[in-house]
Amino acid sequence: MADSSFLLSTISLAQMEPTGSKGGTWKAMGVSNFGGWALTIWVFGGGS
């Protein structure tokens, strides 16, 4: 499924973010927003 590959690649990129204070903040924000974003893609992609 194309969406799955896209989500996995996005997660991989997020994990490569530096763990410094700025990177950590960016990573935390990305992870907190990722759930809603992924769910939106899943719903509109006909995942249900």
PDB file as gemmi writes it, atoms N, CA and C in Angstrom:
CRYST1    1.000    1.000    1.000  90.00  90.00  90.00 P 1                      
ATOM      1  N   MET A   1       0.850  -1.198   0.000  1.00  0.00           N  
ATOM      2  CA  MET A   1       0.000   0.000   0.000  1.00  0.00           C  
ATOM      3  C   MET A   1       0.883   1.244   0.000  1.00  0.00           C  
ATOM      4  N   ALA A   2       0.667   2.129  -0.945  1.00  0.00           N  
ATOM      5  CA  ALA A   2       1.524   3.298  -1.114  1.00  0.00           C  
ATOM      6  C   ALA A   2       1.539   4.179   0.136  1.00  0.00           C  
ATOM      7  N   ASP A   3       0.369   4.360   0.763  1.00  0.00           N  
ATOM      8  CA  ASP A   3       0.294   5.219   1.945  1.00  0.00           C  
ATOM      9  C   ASP A   3       1.194   4.699   3.059  1.00  0.00           C  
ATOM     10  N   SER A   4       1.229   3.385   3.236  1.00  0.00           N  
ATOM     11  CA  SER A   4       2.046   2.795   4.289  1.00  0.00           C  
ATOM     12  C   SER A   4       3.515   3.123   4.065  1.00  0.00           C  
ATOM     13  N   SER A   5       3.985   2.970   2.833  1.00  0.00           N  
ATOM     14  CA  SER A   5       5.379   3.264   2.522  1.00  0.00           C  
ATOM     15  C   SER A   5       5.690   4.731   2.781  1.00  0.00           C  
ATOM     16  N   PHE A   6       4.760   5.600   2.418  1.00  0.00           N  
ATOM     17  CA  PHE A   6       4.958   7.033   2.610  1.00  0.00           C  
ATOM     18  C   PHE A   6       5.049   7.380   4.092  1.00  0.00           C  
ATOM     19  N   LEU A   7       4.166   6.784   4.900  1.00  0.00           N  
ATOM     20  CA  LEU A   7       4.175   7.041   6.334  1.00  0.00           C  
ATOM     21  C   LEU A   7       5.463   6.523   6.954  1.00  0.00           C  
ATOM     22  N   LEU A   8       5.896   5.346   6.535  1.00  0.00           N  
ATOM     23  CA  LEU A   8       7.121   4.769   7.075  1.00  0.00           C  
ATOM     24  C   LEU A   8       8.315   5.646   6.744  1.00  0.00           C  
ATOM     25  N   SER A   9       8.389   6.160   5.520  1.00  0.00           N  
ATOM     26  CA  SER A   9       9.509   7.009   5.131  1.00  0.00           C  
ATOM     27  C   SER A   9       9.484   8.303   5.927  1.00  0.00           C  
ATOM     28  N   THR A  10       8.286   8.826   6.210  1.00  0.00           N  
ATOM     29  CA  THR A  10       8.154  10.051   6.996  1.00  0.00           C  
ATOM     30  C   THR A  10       8.637   9.815   8.415  1.00  0.00           C  
ATOM     31  N   ILE A  11       8.274   8.667   8.987  1.00  0.00           N  
ATOM     32  CA  ILE A  11       8.714   8.325  10.341  1.00  0.00           C  
ATOM     33  C   ILE A  11      10.231   8.209  10.368  1.00  0.00           C  
ATOM     34  N   SER A  12      10.804   7.585   9.339  1.00  0.00           N  
ATOM     35  CA  SER A  12      12.252   7.414   9.269  1.00  0.00           C  
ATOM     36  C   SER A  12      12.946   8.771   9.255  1.00  0.00           C  
ATOM     37  N   LEU A  13      12.418   9.711   8.483  1.00  0.00           N  
ATOM     38  CA  LEU A  13      12.998  11.048   8.417  1.00  0.00           C  
ATOM     39  C   LEU A  13      12.916  11.730   9.774  1.00  0.00           C  
ATOM     40  N   ALA A  14      11.797  11.558  10.471  1.00  0.00           N  
ATOM     41  CA  ALA A  14      11.625  12.175  11.781  1.00  0.00           C  
ATOM     42  C   ALA A  14      12.632  11.605  12.766  1.00  0.00           C  
ATOM     43  N   GLN A  15      12.914  10.319  12.663  1.00  0.00           N  
ATOM     44  CA  GLN A  15      13.852   9.672  13.572  1.00  0.00           C  
ATOM     45  C   GLN A  15      15.280  10.139  13.320  1.00  0.00           C  
ATOM     46  N   MET A  16      15.569  10.611  12.102  1.00  0.00           N  
ATOM     47  CA  MET A  16      16.914  11.072  11.775  1.00  0.00           C  
ATOM     48  C   MET A  16      17.160  12.499  12.264  1.00  0.00           C  
ATOM     49  N   GLU A  17      16.122  13.143  12.768  1.00  0.00           N  
ATOM     50  CA  GLU A  17      16.259  14.509  13.273  1.00  0.00           C  
ATOM     51  C   GLU A  17      17.218  14.518  14.466  1.00  0.00           C  
ATOM     52  N   PRO A  18      18.154  15.470  14.533  1.00  0.00           N  
ATOM     53  CA  PRO A  18      19.093  15.554  15.656  1.00  0.00           C  
ATOM     54  C   PRO A  18      18.359  15.606  16.989  1.00  0.00           C  
ATOM     55  N   THR A  19      18.989  15.065  18.039  1.00  0.00           N  
ATOM     56  CA  THR A  19      18.339  15.013  19.350  1.00  0.00           C  
ATOM     57  C   THR A  19      18.719  16.205  20.222  1.00  0.00           C  
ATOM     58  N   GLY A  20      19.259  17.269  19.615  1.00  0.00           N  
ATOM     59  CA  GLY A  20      19.588  18.476  20.372  1.00  0.00           C  
ATOM     60  C   GLY A  20      18.319  19.138  20.883  1.00  0.00           C  
ATOM     61  N   SER A  21      18.443  20.217  21.655  1.00  0.00           N  
ATOM     62  CA  SER A  21      17.269  20.873  22.229  1.00  0.00           C  
ATOM     63  C   SER A  21      16.298  21.318  21.128  1.00  0.00           C  
ATOM     64  N   LYS A  22      16.825  21.970  20.091  1.00  0.00           N  
ATOM     65  CA  LYS A  22      15.969  22.431  19.000  1.00  0.00           C  
ATOM     66  C   LYS A  22      15.414  21.239  18.226  1.00  0.00           C  
ATOM     67  N   GLY A  23      16.302  20.275  17.896  1.00  0.00           N  
ATOM     68  CA  GLY A  23      15.865  19.087  17.171  1.00  0.00           C  
ATOM     69  C   GLY A  23      14.859  18.295  17.987  1.00  0.00           C  
ATOM     70  N   GLY A  24      15.113  18.193  19.296  1.00  0.00           N  
ATOM     71  CA  GLY A  24      14.199  17.448  20.157  1.00  0.00           C  
ATOM     72  C   GLY A  24      12.823  18.087  20.175  1.00  0.00           C  
ATOM     73  N   THR A  25      12.782  19.418  20.220  1.00  0.00           N  
ATOM     74  CA  THR A  25      11.500  20.123  20.219  1.00  0.00           C  
ATOM     75  C   THR A  25      10.776  19.883  18.904  1.00  0.00           C  
ATOM     76  N   TRP A  26      11.526  20.000  17.801  1.00  0.00           N  
ATOM     77  CA  TRP A  26      10.939  19.777  16.471  1.00  0.00           C  
ATOM     78  C   TRP A  26      10.405  18.365  16.379  1.00  0.00           C  
ATOM     79  N   LYS A  27      11.182  17.397  16.902  1.00  0.00           N  
ATOM     80  CA  LYS A  27      10.790  15.993  16.840  1.00  0.00           C  
ATOM     81  C   LYS A  27       9.536  15.761  17.675  1.00  0.00           C  
ATOM     82  N   ALA A  28       9.480  16.354  18.875  1.00  0.00           N  
ATOM     83  CA  ALA A  28       8.319  16.183  19.749  1.00  0.00           C  
ATOM     84  C   ALA A  28       7.072  16.755  19.079  1.00  0.00           C  
ATOM     85  N   MET A  29       7.206  17.924  18.469  1.00  0.00           N  
ATOM     86  CA  MET A  29       6.072  18.551  17.789  1.00  0.00           C  
ATOM     87  C   MET A  29       5.641  17.699  16.604  1.00  0.00           C  
ATOM     88  N   GLY A  30       6.620  17.194  15.846  1.00  0.00           N  
ATOM     89  CA  GLY A  30       6.315  16.368  14.685  1.00  0.00           C  
ATOM     90  C   GLY A  30       5.575  15.102  15.088  1.00  0.00           C  
ATOM     91  N   VAL A  31       6.041  14.468  16.162  1.00  0.00           N  
ATOM     92  CA  VAL A  31       5.404  13.233  16.622  1.00  0.00           C  
ATOM     93  C   VAL A  31       3.993  13.509  17.125  1.00  0.00           C  
ATOM     94  N   SER A  32       3.814  14.611  17.869  1.00  0.00           N  
ATOM     95  CA  SER A  32       2.491  14.915  18.418  1.00  0.00           C  
ATOM     96  C   SER A  32       1.501  15.240  17.302  1.00  0.00           C  
ATOM     97  N   ASN A  33       1.984  15.869  16.238  1.00  0.00           N  
ATOM     98  CA  ASN A  33       1.115  16.222  15.115  1.00  0.00           C  
ATOM     99  C   ASN A  33       0.959  15.075  14.129  1.00  0.00           C  
ATOM    100  N   PHE A  34       1.894  14.116  14.166  1.00  0.00           N  
ATOM    101  CA  PHE A  34       1.892  13.024  13.197  1.00  0.00           C  
ATOM    102  C   PHE A  34       0.650  12.152  13.313  1.00  0.00           C  
ATOM    103  N   GLY A  35       0.185  11.905  14.533  1.00  0.00           N  
ATOM    104  CA  GLY A  35      -0.991  11.051  14.736  1.00  0.00           C  
ATOM    105  C   GLY A  35      -2.204  11.575  13.990  1.00  0.00           C  
ATOM    106  N   GLY A  36      -2.514  12.850  14.167  1.00  0.00           N  
ATOM    107  CA  GLY A  36      -3.675  13.437  13.500  1.00  0.00           C  
ATOM    108  C   GLY A  36      -3.491  13.484  11.995  1.00  0.00           C  
ATOM    109  N   TRP A  37      -2.262  13.785  11.569  1.00  0.00           N  
ATOM    110  CA  TRP A  37      -1.969  13.853  10.135  1.00  0.00           C  
ATOM    111  C   TRP A  37      -2.109  12.480   9.503  1.00  0.00           C  
ATOM    112  N   ALA A  38      -1.530  11.460  10.147  1.00  0.00           N  
ATOM    113  CA  ALA A  38      -1.596  10.091   9.625  1.00  0.00           C  
ATOM    114  C   ALA A  38      -3.042   9.614   9.584  1.00  0.00           C  
ATOM    115  N   LEU A  39      -3.817   9.949  10.612  1.00  0.00           N  
ATOM    116  CA  LEU A  39      -5.221   9.530  10.663  1.00  0.00           C  
ATOM    117  C   LEU A  39      -6.000  10.174   9.522  1.00  0.00           C  
ATOM    118  N   THR A  40      -5.710  11.449   9.240  1.00  0.00           N  
ATOM    119  CA  THR A  40      -6.386  12.149   8.141  1.00  0.00           C  
ATOM    120  C   THR A  40      -6.080  11.466   6.812  1.00  0.00           C  
ATOM    121  N   ILE A  41      -4.814  11.135   6.584  1.00  0.00           N  
ATOM    122  CA  ILE A  41      -4.412  10.452   5.352  1.00  0.00           C  
ATOM    123  C   ILE A  41      -5.116   9.108   5.264  1.00  0.00           C  
ATOM    124  N   TRP A  42      -5.181   8.399   6.401  1.00  0.00           N  
ATOM    125  CA  TRP A  42      -5.790   7.063   6.451  1.00  0.00           C  
ATOM    126  C   TRP A  42      -7.280   7.127   6.129  1.00  0.00           C  
ATOM    127  N   VAL A  43      -7.976   8.100   6.739  1.00  0.00           N  
ATOM    128  CA  VAL A  43      -9.421   8.236   6.522  1.00  0.00           C  
ATOM    129  C   VAL A  43      -9.715   8.599   5.068  1.00  0.00           C  
ATOM    130  N   PHE A  44      -9.044   9.640   4.552  1.00  0.00           N  
ATOM    131  CA  PHE A  44      -9.294  10.071   3.181  1.00  0.00           C  
ATOM    132  C   PHE A  44      -8.763   9.069   2.165  1.00  0.00           C  
ATOM    133  N   GLY A  45      -7.856   8.198   2.625  1.00  0.00           N  
ATOM    134  CA  GLY A  45      -7.318   7.172   1.737  1.00  0.00           C  
ATOM    135  C   GLY A  45      -8.201   5.932   1.705  1.00  0.00           C  
ATOM    136  N   GLY A  46      -9.306   5.952   2.442  1.00  0.00           N  
ATOM    137  CA  GLY A  46     -10.220   4.816   2.446  1.00  0.00           C  
ATOM    138  C   GLY A  46      -9.721   3.694   3.336  1.00  0.00           C  
ATOM    139  N   GLY A  47      -8.996   4.051   4.400  1.00  0.00           N  
ATOM    140  CA  GLY A  47      -8.428   3.019   5.269  1.00  0.00           C  
ATOM    141  C   GLY A  47      -9.458   2.303   6.124  1.00  0.00           C  
ATOM    142  N   SER A  48     -10.599   2.930   6.376  1.00  0.00           N  
ATOM    143  CA  SER A  48     -11.590   2.315   7.262  1.00  0.00           C  
ATOM    144  C   SER A  48     -12.338   1.172   6.577  1.00  0.00           C  
TER     145      SER A  48                                                      
END                                                                             
